[in-house]
Amino acid sequence: MNSNYDLEALKKRGFLKARQEGFFTLRTSVAAGNYQARHLLALENIANKYARGFVHLTVRQGIEIPFIKAEDIDKVEQEVKAAGIKTGASGPRLRATTSCPGNNWCKRGLVDTFYLFRRIEELGISCGLDLPHKFKIVISGCPNHCTRAETSEIGISGEVDFKSPDKKIGYVVYLGGCGGTAPRVGFKLGKIFNLEEVLLIVKSVVTLFKVKAKPRQRLALLIEEIGRDKFLQEIGL
């Protein structure tokens, strides 16, 4: 690889420049953080062959391989794709959506978080989507909020609607949370939604953010600029 790297282009491909000159970190992701055994074997091989033989588990349910030489990036990328593994994202784009197991095996899970993850991706809202700034979506299967629903741009959690006659299970949605140097706690929308309503909210929020946010403006700041009431009107709530 040419030594005059396009760092932004490499970020989009899932390779982040390391502190050490000439080295990069590969960021990977799979649906809902569910790496299969074959994925792990492939990443082990890549780590031993092209890096220093270890991996790092990220807070967004991804696996990173540090200390990949710049000249090996193309070969590593080919092997990752051949193994059926996606690369992660950095920079001004949608990060990997994180999800707890939900009712797939957790005894407290109320909703199928993996199914919701797939439905969101079917909308074209998937890791690596170009946006004005970083944007995060998290899904929790119950009110325990193990994925910290209140602290991402969009947080979704399963919850029982005790106001309904048959105590239906639905979804609570939080908007406008973020981490970083100026962390914000998102605000909770005032009802429990069904699946299709949640998907519409996610699509509307991401679309509005893509159109109206300024470069390096998080959703929390866009909401402050527009005003919460007007923002909710513009996303159809």
Secondary structure as GFF3:
##gff-version 3
##sequence-region A 1 237
A	DSSP	alpha_helix	7	12	.	.	.	ID=ss1
A	DSSP	beta_strand	15	17	.	.	.	ID=ss2
A	DSSP	beta_strand	23	29	.	.	.	ID=ss3
A	DSSP	three_ten_helix	31	33	.	.	.	ID=ss4
A	DSSP	alpha_helix	37	50	.	.	.	ID=ss5
A	DSSP	beta_strand	56	57	.	.	.	ID=ss6
A	DSSP	beta_strand	63	69	.	.	.	ID=ss7
A	DSSP	three_ten_helix	70	72	.	.	.	ID=ss8
A	DSSP	alpha_helix	73	82	.	.	.	ID=ss9
A	DSSP	beta_strand	86	87	.	.	.	ID=ss10
A	DSSP	beta_strand	98	99	.	.	.	ID=ss11
A	DSSP	three_ten_helix	102	104	.	.	.	ID=ss12
A	DSSP	alpha_helix	113	122	.	.	.	ID=ss13
A	DSSP	beta_strand	137	140	.	.	.	ID=ss14
A	DSSP	three_ten_helix	149	151	.	.	.	ID=ss15
A	DSSP	beta_strand	154	160	.	.	.	ID=ss16
A	DSSP	beta_strand	169	175	.	.	.	ID=ss17
A	DSSP	beta_strand	187	188	.	.	.	ID=ss18
A	DSSP	alpha_helix	195	212	.	.	.	ID=ss19
A	DSSP	alpha_helix	219	226	.	.	.	ID=ss20
A	DSSP	alpha_helix	228	234	.	.	.	ID=ss21
###
